Amino acid sequence: MDINRYTPSYGINKKHMTKLADFSTEEIFEILYATKAMKAKFAAHESTAILQGTTVALLFGDSSIRTRSALEIGVGQLGGVCVNLPYIENDMRAGENIKDIVNVVSRYGVGAIVTRGIKQSDLDEFCSVSSISIINSTNEDYVPMQGLCDMFTLWEKKKKLEGLKIAYVGKGGSTAVSLIMAAVKCGLEVALATPPQFEMKPEHLRHAEQYGNIFVTDNPVEAVKDADVVYTDSYGYHFSLSEGEREIMKPYLINAALFSYAKHNAIFMHPLPASRGTEVTEDVIDGKNSVVLEQGENKLHTIKAVLALLVK
């Protein structure tokens, strides 16, 4: 489906977002069009106080800079208020009840809980008992808002989505899962290059393959060849690679030589934070083909679009 031929209604019948597999192509397009509208209003200094009087709670199980700041700033620009809820894994193991958490905070006037670093099984339980929106920013399996942000950035830069080729090179973790699910649902051709030791989980790959063709290889050159977009992610965010793991990942470094196999007008993408010299060289990530700062900027508008559409 061609996004440029789609007519948005600026509404979707969804309450929660924990993974993009739950969203249709049309629903993803609705979010992308809403993101476009949010960015245009931001540029024109127009009010978007859609969440006036609404409180959004952040329940984060690990640290974040860009996501937390984009959420707090974005909620403020929507007229709402952000509060931070303490989340300690030991409390959950000690018997803290998920149903009690969401039922109590909803009585405080909270309209949505945005989570980070909370395992998917707990999120599924949150969603099953919650009367308010549960939105996953990042966990061990999915990074749905990043995938949406990436599709919007691509649409903005390439003026289309359908028919583009995106090459993901690196570890097949949560960023790759959400990126590839978003890409196949938006009509992109996908090439995935990962070492055998860091392949995407088979269940995630099989699920994505239901919506489009995915070329899987352990050869980065094969993946990058003739790509419109080359994408990689941090290898060691929140943890350190061992020396052995660093050796395994060396052939997957995005440098000028590897990037040259892509199309002459290809763009480079990375969700940040980036370790220059580990997953990408400075000349690529800081070069003229890089759109990483635009990705970071667009995270703000994507978050606002998701909240505006999901929070009732």
LINGI-V950892 format. One record per residue. OMEGA is omega in radians with two decimals (none if undefined). Layout:
BEGIN
OMEGA  OMEGA
END
This chain:
BEGIN
-3.11  -3.12  -3.12  3.07  -3.10  3.09  -3.06  3.03  -3.11  3.06  3.05  -3.11  3.14  3.07  -3.03  2.96  3.03  3.11  -3.08  3.07  -3.12  -3.03  3.10  3.06  -3.13  3.13  3.06  3.11  3.10  3.14  -3.13  3.09  3.09  3.07  3.10  3.13  3.12  -3.12  3.13  3.12  3.10  -3.14  -3.12  -3.13  3.10  -3.14  3.04  -3.03  -3.09  -3.09  3.12  3.13  -3.12  3.06  3.07  -3.12  3.08  -3.14  -3.00  3.09  3.03  -3.02  3.13  3.05  -3.05  -3.10  -3.14  -3.11  3.12  3.12  -3.09  3.12  -3.11  3.11  3.09  3.12  3.07  3.10  -3.12  -3.13  3.08  2.99  3.12  3.06  3.09  3.07  3.13  -3.10  -3.14  3.10  -3.14  3.14  -3.11  3.04  3.06  -3.01  -3.10  -3.14  3.12  3.14  -3.04  -3.14  3.13  -3.07  3.08  3.09  3.05  -3.12  3.11  -3.10  3.14  3.00  3.06  -3.03  3.04  3.08  3.12  -3.00  -2.99  3.13  3.08  3.11  3.11  3.11  3.06  -3.06  -3.08  -3.07  -2.98  3.04  3.13  -3.06  3.01  -3.08  -3.14  3.06  3.14  2.88  -3.01  -3.07  -2.97  3.01  -2.95  -3.09  3.06  3.09  3.10  3.10  -3.14  3.12  3.11  3.14  3.09  3.13  -3.14  -3.06  -3.05  3.09  3.08  3.04  -3.09  3.09  3.08  3.04  3.08  3.11  3.05  -3.09  3.10  3.13  -3.10  -3.10  -3.00  3.12  3.11  -3.12  -3.09  3.11  -3.07  3.08  3.11  -3.08  -3.10  3.12  3.11  3.03  3.12  2.96  -3.02  2.97  -3.06  3.12  3.12  3.01  -3.13  -3.11  -3.09  3.11  3.00  3.10  -3.06  -3.11  3.10  3.14  3.13  -3.13  3.14  -3.12  3.05  -3.03  3.14  -3.13  3.13  3.09  -3.07  -3.10  2.96  -3.11  -3.10  -3.12  3.12  -3.12  -3.02  -3.05  3.09  3.12  3.01  -3.07  3.02  -2.98  2.96  -3.06  3.09  3.11  -2.97  3.14  -3.12  3.04  -3.08  3.06  3.00  3.11  3.11  3.13  3.09  3.11  3.12  -3.03  -3.07  -3.14  -3.09  3.06  3.09  3.07  -3.07  -3.14  3.12  -3.11  -3.10  3.10  3.09  3.11  -3.06  -3.14  3.14  3.08  3.10  -3.13  3.12  -3.06  -3.09  0.08  -3.11  3.04  -3.12  -3.10  3.11  3.10  -3.14  3.11  -3.10  -3.07  3.10  -3.04  3.12  -3.09  -3.03  -3.12  -3.09  3.08  -3.06  3.12  3.06  3.06  -3.14  3.11  -3.05  3.07  3.11  -3.06  3.08  3.11  3.13  -3.14  3.13  -3.14  -3.12  -3.09  -3.03  -3.05  -3.06  none
END
